[in-house]
Amino acid sequence: MGVRDKGYKYYGITDDEAKKLEAWCRVRNIDDDKLLLECAYEIKPELALDIFYSLTTNISYDKLCSKKYIPINRFDFYGYRRATLARLKEKIRS
């Protein structure tokens, strides 16, 4: 199963948990930034900054693509974004 096909349910994340994680990404401190960026690099190093920017500003793939070139399609991008949030959830629990 490719990353694009893995929804939050695959990672054991409910819709409410996903919303809370996304909200956490937008209201954070410098240590949280480091943690989130680390998670993004672990999932997809070449897109880590784009994933980080998308999560912290709540900007969509389409709006991000209008500003700069993203070398993957929307489905893969959101798959990596979900995987990053799943990794974040694991690290917060530890």
C-alpha positions as CSV (number, residue, x, y, z in Angstrom):
1,M,0.0,0.0,0.0
2,G,1.4,3.4,-1.0
3,V,1.6,6.4,1.2
4,R,-1.2,8.1,-0.8
5,D,-3.6,5.2,0.1
6,K,-3.0,5.4,3.9
7,G,-5.6,7.5,5.6
8,Y,-5.7,8.5,9.2
9,K,-7.5,5.3,10.1
10,Y,-4.5,3.3,8.9
11,Y,-2.3,5.1,11.4
12,G,-4.9,4.7,14.2
13,I,-5.8,8.4,14.2
14,T,-9.4,9.4,14.5
15,D,-10.8,12.5,12.7
16,D,-10.9,14.4,16.0
17,E,-7.2,13.5,16.8
18,A,-6.2,14.6,13.3
19,K,-7.9,18.0,13.8
20,K,-6.2,18.4,17.2
21,L,-2.8,17.6,15.7
22,E,-3.4,20.0,12.8
23,A,-4.4,22.7,15.3
24,W,-1.3,21.9,17.4
25,C,0.8,22.5,14.3
26,R,-0.5,26.0,13.9
27,V,-0.1,27.0,17.6
28,R,3.3,26.0,18.7
29,N,6.7,27.2,20.1
30,I,10.2,26.8,18.8
31,D,10.7,23.4,20.4
32,D,7.5,22.2,18.7
33,D,8.8,23.5,15.4
34,K,11.9,21.4,15.8
35,L,9.9,18.3,16.6
36,L,7.5,18.8,13.7
37,L,10.3,19.5,11.3
38,E,12.1,16.4,12.5
39,C,9.0,14.3,11.8
40,A,8.6,15.7,8.3
41,Y,12.3,15.0,7.5
42,E,11.9,11.4,8.8
43,I,8.9,10.9,6.4
44,K,10.1,12.7,3.2
45,P,13.3,14.7,3.5
46,E,13.1,16.4,0.1
47,L,9.6,17.7,0.9
48,A,10.0,18.3,4.6
49,L,10.0,22.1,4.4
50,D,6.9,22.1,2.2
51,I,5.1,19.7,4.5
52,F,6.1,21.8,7.5
53,Y,4.9,25.0,5.8
54,S,1.6,23.4,4.8
55,L,0.9,22.1,8.4
56,T,2.0,25.3,10.2
57,T,0.1,27.7,7.9
58,N,-2.8,25.5,6.9
59,I,-2.0,26.2,3.2
60,S,-3.3,23.7,0.7
61,Y,-1.3,21.8,-1.8
62,D,-2.9,23.8,-4.7
63,K,-2.0,27.2,-3.1
64,L,1.5,26.0,-2.3
65,C,1.9,24.8,-5.9
66,S,0.9,28.3,-7.1
67,K,3.8,29.7,-5.2
68,K,6.5,27.1,-6.0
69,Y,7.0,23.8,-7.8
70,I,6.1,20.7,-5.8
71,P,7.5,17.6,-7.6
72,I,4.7,15.2,-6.5
73,N,1.0,15.2,-7.0
74,R,-1.7,16.2,-4.5
75,F,-2.5,12.6,-3.4
76,D,1.1,11.8,-2.5
77,F,1.6,15.2,-0.8
78,Y,-1.3,14.7,1.5
79,G,-0.2,11.1,2.1
80,Y,3.1,12.4,3.3
81,R,1.4,15.1,5.3
82,R,-0.7,12.4,7.1
83,A,2.3,10.3,7.7
84,T,4.1,13.2,9.3
85,L,1.2,13.8,11.6
86,A,1.2,10.1,12.5
87,R,4.9,10.3,13.3
88,L,4.3,13.5,15.4
89,K,1.6,11.7,17.4
90,E,4.1,8.9,18.1
91,K,6.7,11.3,19.3
92,I,4.4,13.3,21.5
93,R,3.3,10.1,23.2
94,S,6.9,9.1,23.9
